[in-house]
Structures are given as C-alpha cells and as structure tokens.
Amino acid sequence: MIRPRLARTLAAATALLTLTGLATACSSSETTTTADGKTVLRYEGTTGQVQFAELAEDLGYYEKVELNWVGDNTSGPAAIQNAATGQTDFGGAFNGAVLKLVAAKSPVTSVIGYYGSDKETFNGYYVLEDSPIRSARDLIGKKVGMNTLGAHHEFLVREWLAREGLTPDEIKQVELIVVPPVNTEQALRQGQIDVGTLGSVFRDKAVERGGIRPLFTDESLFGSFTYGTILLRDDFIADNKEAVADFVQGTARAIRWTQTTPRDQVIAKYKEIIGKRGRGETTDLADYWKSPGVAGPGGVITDQEIQLWIDWLVRNGELEDGALTTGDVYTNEFNPYFNGTYPVDSGPDGQALAAK
C-alpha cells in the first residue's frame, strides 16, 4: 500500500502513466528491427557525454541490438518515465526514483547499474569557505540547491541529515530548491543558496577557483556505491528477451572496459565517439572523466543498493513496510558478470585481468 505522502509525490507520474496507458501498450508492441534482424532500441542521450550503451555499440559489444538516439534528457526521473510510457525503450535514474515508479505499479525492471560514487567520482555538498555552517543542525532554515527534487540529491541530503541526528520535523525546515548545475556555483557564491550540490566538471572548476569546502559528499556516506540503474518495460523484456540479454551483456562489458582501462584511453575513446556522432557537441566534458563510478563488476546490482532506499521510504512513512522487495525492482539475470558467463574478476572479454 502506498501512503498518502508518497501518493502526492507520485501524482504527476501516476497521471502520466494513466493518460498514456494505451499509447504505452501500443508502442511497446511495435519493436523495430533492422534489415539484418537487429532489434532497434530507442534511447535518450546526454549532451557532451557518452553513455555506456553508446560505448558498447562503438566497441562492437552488441550483436543483436542497434541503438537509435531520439534526443537528449538531463533528468533521470523523466528518462525512466519516458521508458515506462513507451517513448523510449530504456532509461536510467537514481534508484530512489526507480522505486517510486515501481511503487506506482509501473511494470518496469532494472537490469544493470550505471552510475554511483567512488573516491574519484562523487557529488559534494559545498558551502563557502567562511560559512558558519559546520554541521547538519546548522542547515535548519537554510537553502540547499540541487538539479531536481525527488531524485539522487534530495535523498542523499535527507539521509545525511537523518544520520546526523535531525528529527523529521527539523529536516522539513531545510529548504531544498532547484538550481541548474551550470548556475549552482554562482548561486552559492552570491548567497542565493547556502549549500550547493556540485559534481563532475562543475565541482572540479569550482574547487579550482577556491573559496568553498565540502560539508559532506555522497562517497563519504556510502563509499563506493552504485546509486542508479537502467530499466526496461517488463513487456519489452518478455517480448525481446534475446535482444535484452544482448543489450545488458554489451553494456556490462562496456562498463567493465571503463573499470579496467587507463583513464587517458577512456577519455580518448569518449572524444572519438562524441566527435563522430555529429550532434554539434564539444568534447570538453570528456577531459573531466575520472572513473566509471560503478561499484559492481560490469554494473551488477546488489540487494543493498536497492534495499537501502526501500528502507528509506518506509522509515519516512512514504511506503508501507513489506510493500516492495528487492526482487520486485531488479534482476541480474542478463549480466554476464553475475550469470556465470564471465568470472567477476575478468575483463570486458571474460579474460583474466593482468596482475598490476
């Protein structure tokens, strides 16, 4: 049973799923194939960046699927809604957002992890160097800027506040507001927000300019941890099992390639892919790539990575205890680093890794 608070949070998504239910059913059955029999997977990209699926295709890891880019999307929740409603065939988002979609009875399943944090790749929650904010309690009545609500950063901020001892009522007094990543540093330095969420190139450039310090980071909370997964519709999986298996194995191998390949080679490959796909993009962001930020070999999902957010929703009264289990949310069935195809300590071709 979904409690009223979660129901309000999911109102827009539920309405969208209801209104487009017929379109979803139709679009999911209209799978396109190429002349040589490959299944075409529609997806949304990210400007100036390379997704693991795009890398997999470039590396030749797919045999039965072909990608069809239909545009860009900067919001994880929007990306998985588009996959759920049949506008695309797969999409990825923060696992908390995935759980909300599943809790709303959307028939989708996560098949592979694709982003997270480690010591090189993480999101920081920064304040000005001379800010009086030193603890979670100092945030009561203050503003925290992030790219979107109801996703990764909101969950992480609230989790940190709870771990630091704030009560639910005190946490509600911390104001979370939407600030585009490109504007976050400026908003922080001008005093429009008290804490700014910074990651990747935006964090690196802001830190280089100085005058800020991290209050905490997602890596400091959970260490090396996968936060987001890629999902597909259940009917698509059932109707295209061989294609889905090929998509997951190829994507897993691409992730593993980045986990086992020197950074400069990954950056060079990303620049090559961006340059030849003809979308009028700059390759500048590729230089700031540091690591895949995916904890498990080839994006294997763990129960802990899902159960953490189920427990979070239950603890906050947004989900009935027992309403969801990890098995309702994800499967590792198609991942070669889980199903026995490749040893977990092997590289992208299943061969043993050379000793360092």
N, C-alpha and C positions, 0 to 999 in steps of 0.2 A: 504494500500500500504506500502511495506517495502522499506525504503530509502536505498541508496547505501551503507552507512556505516554499517547498520545492515546486509545488504546482504553480505558484505565482511566477517563480523564476523561469519555469518552462513554458509559460503561457504562449509566448510568441512562437517558439519552436513547435509546440503541440498544434497550434493553429495552422502553422505552415504545413505540417505533416498531414493534417486533416484535409485541408483545402487541396493539397496536391496528391492525395492518395491515389486517385485514378491515374494521374499522369505518371506516378511512380510505377504502378503496376504495368502500365503500357511500355514505358521507356526501358524497364528492366528486362523485358522480353525481346527487345529489338537490338540484340547484340550484333554488332557489325564485324564482318570478317574480311580480310584482305584476299586478293586473288590467289595467294598461295596458302590460304587457310588459317592465317593467324587471327586471333581474337583481338579486336581493337579496344583498348582501354582509354576512355576519356578521363582527363585529369586537369587540375589547375596547378600552375607553376608559381614561382616566386621571382620577381624581377631581380636580376643580377645575381641570382643564386642557382645552385644546381641541386635538385632533389636526388635522393638515392635511386629512384626509379629511372630518372634520366641518365644517371651514371651507369646503371645496369645495362640500359639499352646501348649506350655508347661503347661499353666494354664487351658487348656481344653475349651477355649472360642470358638473354631471353631467346627461346626457340619457338614458343607458341603464342606469344603476345606481341603487339605493337602499340606504342603509345600515341595518343592524339591529344596534343595540348589545345585546350579550349579557352585559355585566358589565364590571368593571374589572380591570386587571392592572398590577402595578408592576414586573414582571420581564421584560426583553427576551427572555432565553433561553426563559422559559416562554411568552411570546407567540408566538414563532416555532415552538415545539414544538406549540402548540395549532393553529396554521395548518397545520403539516405533517401532523398527525394528523386533520385534518378537523373539529376542534371549532370553528374559525373559518375564514374564507376568506382573510384576510390578517393579517399581523403584522409588527412591526418590531423590530430589535435591532442591537446593535453588530456590525460586520462580522466581527470575530473569531469571535463566536458563530455567525453565519451560516455561516462557513467550516467550523466544526466540524460543523454539521448537514449541510452538503453533503458533507463528507469521510466522514460516516457513511452515505453513499449515500441520503440523503433526497432525493426528487425535487422540489426547490423551486428557484425562481429569483427573485433580487432584481430589482425593476423600477424603483425610484426611491429616491434618498437622502432622508432625512428629519430627521437631526439631526447636529450637529457642533459646531465651535467657531469663534469669531472673537474680536475684541478686546472685544466686549461680552458675548458668551455663551460661557462656558467653565467647566470644572471645575478647582478648585485643590486642591492637596495641602498642607494647612496644619499648622504646628506652633505651639506657644506662643511668644510674643514672646521670652521669656528662655530658650527651649530651646537646649541645646548642639548640637542637630542643625543642621548647616550644609551638609552635603554628602551625597552618596549613601552614601559609606562609613560615615558616622555612623549609618546606618539598620541596619547589621548587628546582629542581635539585638533589634531594636526592632519595635513593632507598628504596622501601618498599617490603619486602619479604612475599610471601604467597604461599599456596599449589598449587593453579591453577589459571589461568586467566579466565575471563568470568563468574565467579561464585560469591558466597557469599562475599568473602573478597574484590574483586575488586569493586563490587557495594558499599559495606559499606565504603571503603576508599574514593571513589569518592563522595559519598553522604556527608560524613563528610567534605571533602574539600570544596564542594559547599556551605554547610551550614555555613562554617567559612568565606565565602566571596570570595573565589578564583574564578577567571573567567575561562571559558572553556579552554582558551589558557594557563593559568597558571597551571591548573590541568593536562594538557598534558605534562607539564615539570616535573611532579612527576613520576619517573620510577618505574613501577610495575614489579617485576621479580619473577619467580617461584623458590621456595626453599622448599624441602620436610620438613614436620613438624618436623621430627626427627633431622634435621640439622639446624633448624631455630635459636635456642638459640645460638649455636656455631657460626653461621654466623654473628649474631648480636654482640656477644662479641668480635669477631675477626675483626669487622669493615667492613665486606664484604657487609653488608646492614646497613641502618640507622634506619630502623623500622622493627621489626619482629612481625608477626602475631602468637599469642600463645593462645591455648585453651586447656581445659581438663588437662590431665596429664602433657603435655608439659609446660603449663602455671604454674601449681602448682609447679613442680620441679624447674623451672627457678626462680620463685618468692622465693622459699625456699633458693635458693643459693644466692639471693640478687644481688644488683648492677644494677637493672633495675626498670623502672617505666612506668606505662601506659600513653600513650599520649591521648588515648580515648578507649572506649570499645563499642561493639555493644549495650550492655544494657544501656549505658549512652545516646545513640542516641534515642532508641525507647522504653526503659523499657522492661517489659515482653511482648514478641512479638514472634509469630511463623514465621520463615523465610523460612521453606521448606515444601513441600508437596509430598505425594506419588501419582503417577499417573498410569493409565492403558490405554490401547488402547481402543478407542471407540467401535471398532467391538467386542473386547473381552467382554466389558461391555454389549453390546446388546445381544450377544450370550450366556452369562453366568450370567444373572442378579442375580439369586439366590445365586450363588457362590460369586459374587462380594459383594452382600449385607452381606453375612456371613463373608467374609474377612474383610470388613470395620467395622462391628459391633464388631467382635472379637478383631481387632486391636485397636479400640476405647476403648474397655473395658480394654485392657492391658495398654494403656496409662493412663487411669483413675486409674488403680491399682497403677501405679507408682506415680500418683499425690496424692494418698490418703494413701499410705503405708509408714511406717517408713523407713528411709534410710537404716538402717542396714539389714532390711528384704529384701529390693530390691537387695542390694549387695549380700546377701547370695543366693538369687534365681538366680541371674546372674551367680555367680560362679558355682552353681549347673548345670545350662544349659550348660555353656562352658565346664565344666568337662565331661559331659556325651555325648556330641555330637561327640567326637572322631576326632577332627581336629588337634590334637597336639599343642594346644594353651596354653598360660599361662593365668591365671586368674588375673594377677597383675593389669590390667587396671580397673577391676571392683571396686577396692578399691577407685578409684578416682571419682566414680559416685556420684553426689551430688543432682541432681534433673532432672526431665524429660525435662525441658526447653521448654515445650509446653504450650502456653498461654491458649487456649480454653479448656473446659472440653472435654476429650476424643478426642482431636485433631480437634474439629470443626473449620472450616476455616471461616474467616471473609472477607468481601469485602475489608476492609482496608489493609489486609495483601497481597492482590493481586493488588489493585488499586495503592498502593504506587509505585510499580515497573513499572506498565503501565505508570504512570505519569513520572517516572524517564526516561524511554526510550523515551517518547515523548519530554520531556524537553531537552534531549540531542540530539534530531534530529535523533534518531535511529528508530522511529516508528511514522507513520502518526497518528495524533490526530483522535480518533474515530475508528481506525483500529481494536482494540480489546476492549472488555468489560470484566468485571469480570466473567460474565456468560459464556463467551467463554472458560474459563480456568478451572473452578472447579464446583463441586457440593457437597452439604452436604446431598443429598437425602438418602444415606445409613447409615449415622451416627446416632446411637440411641440417642445421646445427643442433636440432632437437630430435628429429625423427630417425636419426641413425645414418642418414646419407653421408654426412661428413662428421669426423671427430670434432668435438667442441674446441680443441686446441689446434685445429688445422687452419689453413689459409683459404682464400676465395676459391680455390680449385680442389679443396679437400686434401691437399698435400700437407705433410707435417711442416711446421714453421721452422726455419733455420734458427739454431741457437744463437742468442746475442752475446 
